[in-house]
Amino acid sequence: MSDSLSVRKGTSRHRDPALAAAELFQSLDQPDTKLVVFYCAADFDLPALATHLQRLFGETNVIGCTTAGEITPQGYLAGALTGFSLASPELDVATEVIALDPFDSVASGSVVTKQLKTLGTRAGLPPSATDTFAFLLIDGLAMQEELVVSCVHQHLQGIEMVGGSAADDARFGATHIYYRGKFRQNIAILTLVRSDLPFVAFRTQHFTHSNKRMVVTRADPARRVVYEINGLPAGREFARLVGLNIAELTPLIFATHPVVVRVGGQYFVRSIQKVNDDESLTFFCAIDEGIVLTIAQGVDMIANLQEAFDKVRATLGQPQLVLGCDCILRRMESEREGIKDQIGDILKANNVIGFATYGEQFNSMHVNQTFTGIAIGNAG
C-alpha cells in the first residue's frame, strides 16, 4: 500500500437540511473517497437530511449519527453538521451493520469475520493490529453496548477498536445511526479501516480513584438500574457518600462525582445518568450485583486532555485526523466550569472530528466520562 491519504473536513451551521448537506458535501467531496463520517444535531429534520445526503454522496460509503454536541474544525459546537472524508487509491475500508433488536452474538461475530475476510482477500494478506483499526457507532439508547463491544472485540483478532454511542442532546428520547441513506435505530455500524499510515488508539479520563468504596447489593443490569448500594437505597447512599442530600443529585453532580470500577489493574468510569423516583440510580453502563465501585476524584480536565495529545504527538507527530468520541458528561462539566472553548481549542489543534456521546467504547470496554480516539499520523 501507498502511504498517501487525503483527509477533508467540513462543518455546516445551516439549520436547513438541504443547505447543511450541500455545504458539507462541498467540503468533503474528493476523488477516490473510501469513507465519509458525519455527526449531526439530533433536532435536524433527519429524514430530509438523509434524503439530501444520499442524493449528494450517492454510492459513497457514508456513516454517521446524532449527537449531544459536535467536535468540528471550529471547535466544540451544538446544533451543527460536521464530518470528514478519507480518500486514497490504496486505502481499504469495510463497513457492516450489526442488528441490536435482538442482538445475536453468533451473527454479529460472523459480521466481523466477514469484514476481516473482505479486507484480507482484497489485499492478499490478512489484516492485523499493525495496519487496521476498528471504529464503532452504536445506538446510544439500545442499552446493548456491553454485549456488542465484547462480541466484536473477541472476533477482531487483536485489532484495536474505539467508538461512541449516538446521542440526542440529553433528551434521552431517540438516537439514530445513519447507514445506507437512512437514519436508523437499534443498530450499530462497525467500520474497519486499513492503511499503512501510522495510527494509535487512545483514551483519557480526568479522574483518579478515591478511598470511598461502595458495593452494589441489588441491581438490574439489563436495565442499568442499581436499587441498593451497601444494602441501602442507592440514591440516598450515594448522596451520603458525596456529602449531599438526595434532592441535590443532578446530572451535573453525577458528572462531578462519577464512579469507577477496577478491571485488569486499570480504572474505568461508570457514570450515573439519573436518580429515579424510587431512589434507585440509572447508569450509562450495565452494573452487576456484587461489583465494588469507587467514587472518583477529579483532576484538571484541560491538563489531562493536553497530556493525552502530547503522548499522541510523541508517537505519531501531528495527527492528520483524530476520530474522537467525548462523553456528554465531559461536555456538561466543561460548560459548567467555563472551559468548553479551551477544550474545543485543544481538539481543534489536534484535528479532531467527533461528537459528544452517550458512552464510549475502547477495545472490549464500554465506558463513560472518557475521551476515546483513533489518531492517524502522516507518513514517516
PyMOL commands that set and color helices and strands:
alter all, ss='L'
color gray80, all
select helices_A, chain A and resi 17-28+46-57+105-123+145-155+221-223+234-241+246-248+251-256+301-316+328-336+340-349
alter helices_A, ss='H'
color red, helices_A
select strands_A, chain A and resi 6-12+33-41+62-67+70-72+75-77+81-87+92-99+132-138+161-165+177-179+182-184+187-194+199-204+207-220+225-229+232-233+259-263+266-270+272-275+281-283+292-298+321-327+352-357+360-362+365-367+371-376
alter strands_A, ss='S'
color yellow, strands_A
deselect
rebuild
show_as cartoon
